[in-house]
Amino acid sequence: MMYYFFMPRLARIVAVELPHHITQRGNYKQVIFRDNSDFKIYLSWMEKYSKKYQLSILVYCLMPNHVHFIAIPHNEDSLAKTFNTTHMRYSQYFNKRMNATGHLWQGRFYSCVLDESHLLTAAKYVERNPVRAGFVKKPWEWPWSSALAHIDSTTKSLIALKDLFEVMDISHSSWQKYLDSEDSNEMVKNIKKSTLSGRPCGSVSFIQELEKQFGRRLSISPRGRPSKK
């Protein structure tokens, strides 16, 4: 059996004006945020460079040793410029603070394009990270994510967000109930598999449209030899 973490990684696909799930870990899964000031300065740079390079952030969650975002790039280089610049600046800050040298981040960031239905499940997956890790009981109790801002419109997010509910057909109250429900293991597995491989996470027709757009095969090929006709 072949598990998702052995799947070959594609050259990055960036579909302008479509949502993408993005994640990156600390090198060797090391802690990259040691206190509140680390979280805050990272978010300040993410906000600055996402605006500069035209990347609209819908969802985010910062964990002690990795980050998750769902964002819409408005240019082909929006993802790369935003994350590469933010993570370079943060690495310099962190290494100086810790009197350290070397790589803070584990390679380049991972990303995958999402269709509308998978945006809903990916947003839940991102905002429930602290619950799965055992840090909190409710997603909105974690201060370093967009969860509270999404269930309480009076709460100001720590970073400027594009309105998630303009993109997804769901109300604030319905979202809170959905976010508070248990994760689907299959859903989590599919999102991880797509993100780590770089393949789109969506319906067959959605992937076929992207294949036409990019002129590349993006679906998973069946294993083994082609059947004889």
N, C-alpha and C positions, 0 to 999 in steps of 0.2 A: 504494500500500500504506500502511496506517495502523499505525504502530508504537505500542507500549504507552505511551510517554511522552507521547503526544498524547491519551490517553484521558481523558474528563471525569472529575473527581473527585466522588464521591458525598458527601452529608452523612454524617458518621461513623455507622457501624453498630457498636453495642456489644451483644454477645450475652452476657448474664450467665452465668457458669459454663462458658463455652467458651473455648478458647485463642485468642489473637490474636497476630499478628506486628506489632511496632511498630518504627518506625525514625524517626530524625531526624538531619539533617546540620547542620554548622556553616554559618553564613551565607556564601554564595559558596564553599562547601566549605572554609572556613578551618579550620585546626587548632584543636581545642577542648581537647585534652589535651596539655600540653607536657612533663610529667614524671610520675613515679610518684605524687607527692603530689596532682596533679590527678585522676588515675584514682581514687585512694583516697577523696578527699573526695566526689567524685561518687557513688561506690558507697555511701558512708555515708549520704548524703541519700536515695538511691534506696531503701535498705533501710528507713530511718526512715519515709518517706512511703508506701511500698508497704504497710507494716504498718498505718499509721494509716488509710489509705484502702481497705484490704482488697483488695489486688492480689497474687495469688500468682505469683511469678516462677519460671518453669521453666527458661529458657535466656537467656543474655545474651552479648553480645560488644561490647566498647568498642574502637573503632578511633580513630586519631588525629583524624579529622575527622567521625566519625558514630558513632551507637550503634544496636544492634539488641537487641530483647528479644522473648521469647515469654512471655506472661503470661495468667493467668486472672482476669478481674474478677469480684468477688462482688457488686458494686453497679453500677448504670448509670453512675455518675460516677467509678468507681474509676480508670479509665484517665486521664481528663482531670485529675482532682485530683492523682494521683500524678505524672504527667509534667509538668504545668504548674507545680506547686509545686517539684519537684526542679529543673527547668530554669530557673525563675526564680531560685532560690537560687544555683544554680551560675553563672548569668550574672552575678549581682551579685558573687560571689566572684572570678570570672575577670576581669571588667572592673576590679575594684579592684586585683587583683594585677598586671594588665598596664597599669594607668593608662589604660584605654581607655573609650570610650563606644559606645553603639549596640547593635544586635541581635547576639547571639552565635549564635542558632539561626536556621535558614532556615524561617520560617513555622511553622505548626503541624505536629505530628507526624503521620506516616502510619500507618495500621493496617488490618488485615483479619482477619476471622474465619477460623479453620482447622477443617476436619473432622479426624477421627482419622488418616486416611492422609496428609493433607497436613501434619499436625503433625510427622510423622516426617521428611519431606523439608525442611520449613522449619527444623527444629532442626539438621539437617545443614547447610543453607544458611547459617544464622547462625554456627555454630561453625567453619565452613570459611572464613569471611571472611578471616582473616589469611593462610591458605594461598593463596587466590586473589590476594591483594594482594602476595604474594611476601615477606612478613615472616618466615614460618617454613615448615618443611617438613611438620610435623605439627600438626594443630589444637591438641592439648594442650600444645604448646610455648609458646603465646601466654598470658601470665599474666593477661590482662584479659578472660577469658571463662570460661564454665562448663564448657568441654570437659574439662579435667583432672579436675574433681570428678565428671564423669559417667562417666569410664572407671576411676577409682580411688576406691573408696568410703571410703578412709582419708584422702583429701585434703579438707580443709575449704575450702569455697567462701568467697570474699571477701564474699559477700552471701548471706543466707538464701534457700535454694531449696526449692520444692516438689519432691517426688520425681518426676522425669521418668518413671521406670520404673513408677510407679503409674498413670500416664496412658497410656503407650505399652506395647504388648505386645511387649517386646524385652528381652533380658538385657544386662548390662554388657559382656560379652565380644562379643556380637553387635553391640552398638552401636559398639564400638571399630572393628571390621572395616568396618562400614558407613560410619562417619565417615571412615575412612582411604581409602575408595574415591573415585574421580574423580567430580566433579559432573556431573550431566546438564544440558546447556545448556538443554534444554526445561524442566526443573524450575526452574532459576534464573530463566528468562524468565517462567514462569507466576507464581512467587511475587512477583517484582518488579511484574508487571503488576497483580496483585490488590492488592498493598499500595499502590501509587501511585494506583490508581483507587478504593480503598476497597471494592472488591467482594469477597465471600466467596471463599475458595480452598477448593473442595471439589467433591464429586460433584453431579450434577444434582439428586438427591433431597434432599441436604443444603441446597442453595441454595433449592429449592422450599419446604422447611420454614421457612427463614428469611424467605422472601417472605411466607408466610402469617402469620408472627409479627409482622413489621414492617409489613405491608400496603403493600409497595413492590416494584417490579421491581428485582431485584438482579443478574440474569443479563445478559449482553451481548446487546443487540438486534442482529439482522442489519443490515448496512448496505444502503442503497438503499431503493427503494420496495417496499411490500408487493406480493407477486405477485397477479395478477388471477385470480379463480376463474371 
